[in-house]
């Protein structure tokens, strides 16, 4: 996955190298965890589309706890 240009809500780029590094590390860890879950579910015989749907639902259910700040 190519490196992401992280943006603020107003569209401006996040310029702080430490913030970018932390966000990328978090994304890398998330991808490893998601890959492990996906592979394990396939090995256990789960339906591929169901796994994908569940992962999409998990993301869709996230809420922004900082929305009113």
C-alpha positions as CSV (number, residue, x, y, z in Angstrom):
1,X,0.0,0.0,0.0
2,X,1.5,3.4,-1.0
3,X,2.0,6.0,1.7
4,X,-1.0,8.1,2.4
5,X,-1.2,11.8,2.3
6,X,-3.1,12.4,5.5
7,X,-5.5,15.4,5.5
8,X,-7.3,17.5,8.1
9,X,-11.1,17.9,7.9
10,X,-10.6,21.2,5.9
11,X,-8.4,19.4,3.3
12,X,-5.0,20.7,4.4
13,X,-2.2,18.1,4.5
14,X,-1.0,16.9,7.9
15,X,2.6,18.1,7.8
16,X,4.0,16.9,11.2
17,X,6.3,14.0,10.5
18,X,5.7,12.4,13.9
19,X,1.9,12.5,13.3
20,X,2.4,10.9,9.9
21,X,4.7,8.3,11.3
22,X,2.2,7.4,14.0
23,X,-0.7,7.2,11.6
24,X,1.2,5.0,9.2
25,X,2.4,2.7,12.0
26,X,-1.2,2.4,13.2
27,X,-2.4,1.6,9.7
28,X,0.3,-1.0,9.2
29,X,-0.7,-2.7,12.5
30,X,-4.3,-2.6,11.5
31,X,-3.5,-4.2,8.1
32,X,-1.6,-7.0,9.8
33,X,-4.4,-7.7,12.2
34,X,-7.0,-7.5,9.4
35,X,-5.0,-9.9,7.3
36,X,-4.6,-12.4,10.2
37,X,-8.4,-12.3,10.8
38,X,-9.2,-12.8,7.1
39,X,-6.7,-15.6,6.7
40,X,-7.8,-17.4,9.9
41,X,-11.5,-17.1,8.9
42,X,-10.8,-18.6,5.4
43,X,-8.7,-21.4,6.9
44,X,-11.6,-22.2,9.3
45,X,-14.0,-22.4,6.3
46,X,-15.8,-19.1,6.6
47,X,-17.3,-17.5,3.4
48,X,-15.0,-14.9,1.9
49,X,-17.8,-12.4,1.2
50,X,-19.2,-12.7,4.7
51,X,-15.7,-11.9,6.1
52,X,-15.4,-8.9,3.9
53,X,-18.9,-7.7,4.8
54,X,-18.2,-8.1,8.6
55,X,-14.9,-6.1,8.2
56,X,-16.8,-3.3,6.3
57,X,-19.5,-3.3,8.9
58,X,-16.9,-2.9,11.7
59,X,-15.5,0.2,10.0
60,X,-18.9,1.6,9.2
61,X,-19.9,1.4,12.9
62,X,-17.0,3.5,14.1
63,X,-18.1,6.9,15.4
64,X,-16.1,10.0,15.9
65,X,-15.8,10.7,19.6
66,X,-14.2,14.1,18.9
67,X,-16.9,15.4,16.6
68,X,-18.0,18.2,18.8
69,X,-14.6,19.4,19.9
